[in-house]
Amino acid sequence: MLTNRKLIYSLYSGITALILIVVLLLFNLFESLELKTLDARFRIFSKPETASKNIVFAVIDDKSIQSLEKQNMYWPWSRDVYAELVGYFKRGGAKAVMFDILFPSPDIDRVSSNGEDNDKNFADSMKSAQNVLLGLQLKEDIAPSNYPMNNSVEFSFPHDAVSSKIFSSSIAPYPLFQSSAKNIGVVNYHSDDDGICRRLPLLSYYNRTTFPHLGFTAFLFNKHPSITFEKEKKTLKVENQEIPLDNEGNFLIWWYGKGGIDGCFKYYSIQSLIHSAIQEKRSHQPIVPSDSFKDKYVIVGSNASALLDFRTTPFTQEEPYPGMEIYATMLSNLLQKDFLRIGNKTISILAIFAFCFLVAFAMFYVHRVIYTISLVIILSIAWVGISCYFFSSEKIWIELAAPLCSILCSFAISATWSYSTEGKARKQLRSMFHRYVDATVVEQLEAHPEKLELGGVETEAVVFFSDIEQFTTVSEQLQPKDVVKHLNEYFSLSVDVLLKHNAFLDKYYGDAVMAMFGVPIQNNNDAHYACLASLEIIQSLKSQPMVFNRARIGLHSGKMLVGNIGSVKRTEYTAIGDTVNVASRLESVNKIYGTSIIISEQVYSKVHNDMICRELDIVTLKGKGTATRIFELLCTKKLCPQETTTLVQQFGLALQQYRNKSFVEAKNSFSQLLKQFPDDNPAKVFINRCNNFISSPPPQEWNGVYDLESK
């Protein structure tokens, strides 16, 4: 019954947690948290040194702006400056020159130069170089475009791979530059809902034409590949290279590290490059030789504070991130095949399913909460470890947020459910048993409540009965309040010993105590514990200055009915049955033999290997039709003195003579034993019996059984 209840609670908790996680997933409520974990993984496992060394920056920095201002060249610079740079890079053998600068209008006239001539010089340098890529900004609003866009695109792109965004206008390069540049690429910045850039569209559709992103344009430079889109795999295939895209057709960026001068890519200040270009023309030694850019992808952009070209990325909190580095990172990803791939969703779903039910079952079947908490921690660490391993070594993005939340959610729901059901049951159980058994037994009951059947069950256990020797005689000499005081002292000592040895304290009545060993939890040493407790009680009473310092104890083992027994209004957890009656009668039999502890043959059979007992007699108890062999419990074998062993041996020989009807010899043997052990009461009893049988022999069929007339 308890097992079925645990199964039901575990299933309910697991299903509830699973439904909650699924609902949160359907409403994308984990997305923001998951993206934060992705950013953290990039920061933890960043490797700036792995970025492509073939990508460099010609940077419009504060130093360049200030230097040219001193030469009366103010921002925005004359197009002659860019023409000079393009020629310089061409001489050096640069593979491609990308401008992260919009040229949306013709140049202006200046005191020292004509704007139209400057534009022509820049256009001529681009035509000559045949490696210049310009930027195009697409806009979603309906504002008019500055210039119509030349729709001639060098490549044919699959429409299925195009970003779903619809663009209505553009900020296009000046028409003269459109016709002079080798190619044009989109420079749009894309951020997720939290404002952080993690992906960019490779292809955008505008004015009935598909335009590649500037970084993708550079990757395709001087190539004439076939480009296809595999919809099922969500990959853009460029010849034999597969580029993974997300569900919206965006390219997930694999970040290498922080941006800036000390970041992933090499920076050159334009001020030093302009100076080097002029020196080379004059055949002087340049600061930066143009051949430093041989086979390089050169990105001309800004990190000047006044130009505000900084973007938000996973590394922005470490260093301001120039927008041009986003395109450089994309290009490096494409060149080196550093692709971030989204892990198989099925794996995450299976993990969520497993975590929900594993934690729920642990909560109800693992009976120490600390173990369940340890499992939660281990599962969490393991999943984090797995996701981090695949991220760092395979560049696979395995979800963290939802699986981790499934662990915590299942734990919270299971713990709440456990507290409201199992917790109340445990409180009820503790309140029921804490006064009757030791705290360790209560803990075992809480851990294994299935072992407890409150409704009544037949079980085998050892019953302990004790009462105080000469209680009536002593108590008549005391005041009532003193009787209660001394009785409480006796009970306190006895009960402490019983509970220490895992007994269940059943009841007090008068001066008697009833207890059980093996109830409500059974173990293989119940008889052993019962004997230890009995010996310790007798020994402790002798050593304490107490008024009630002598007790009689009876032990019997057998089957009994145990459970909540009583009326509808009042019940108690107790035991009934013949085993209880026999134990009670054995306690009384001590009066006949003058002993302290008598145990039945059933108990003796379980403890004879580690306890010293002497067989007392074979008796027929009152109300019993069968004979019972009884033994006196003397001590443990480990602590048994030699004289006790001698006593048991001599008594056994005399008892055998008695049962063989050799009453004269038996009397002599018992008398001889009594000389050595003058206080041995059983020997005195058997001497009297021998005298009776000598004068009045028993019948021929007598088998040595002594019939007790009274309890």
Salt bridges, closest charged atoms under 4 A:
GLU34 OE2 - ARG41 NH2 2.88
ASP39 OD2 - ARG198 NH2 2.67
GLU84 OE2 - LYS281 NZ 2.86
ASP107 OD1 - ARG110 NH1 2.88
ASP119 OD1 - ARG79 NH1 2.94
ASP124 OD2 - LYS120 NZ 2.98
GLU140 OE2 - LYS165 NZ 3.84
GLU154 OE2 - HIS224 NE2 3.56
ASP192 OD2 - ARG198 NH1 2.87
ASP192 OD1 - ARG199 NE 3.08
ASP194 OD2 - LYS36 NZ 3.64
ASP194 OD2 - ARG198 NH2 2.70
GLU230 OE1 - LYS233 NZ 3.68
GLU230 OE2 - LYS237 NZ 3.93
GLU242 OE2 - LYS233 NZ 2.94
ASP246 OD2 - ARG199 NH1 3.01
GLU280 OE1 - ARG91 NE 3.51
ASP338 OD1 - LYS395 NZ 3.87
GLU399 OE2 - LYS345 NZ 3.21
GLU446 OE2 - ARG430 NE 2.85
GLU450 OE1 - LYS6 NZ 3.64
GLU450 OE2 - HIS448 ND1 3.31
GLU460 OE2 - LYS606 NZ 2.97
ASP467 OD1 - ARG552 NE 3.58
GLU469 OE1 - ARG550 NE 3.36
GLU489 OE1 - HIS486 ND1 3.47
ASP506 OD1 - LYS507 NZ 2.65
GLU536 OE2 - LYS500 NZ 2.69
GLU536 OE1 - HIS501 NE2 2.91
ASP578 OD2 - LYS624 NZ 2.65
GLU587 OE2 - ARG552 NE 3.65
GLU601 OE2 - ARG629 NE 3.69
ASP610 OD2 - HIS528 ND1 3.01
GLU615 OE2 - ARG629 NH1 2.36
GLU615 OE2 - ARG659 NH2 2.81
ASP617 OD2 - ARG689 NH1 2.49
GLU632 OE1 - ARG614 NE 2.70
ASP680 OD1 - ARG614 NH2 2.31
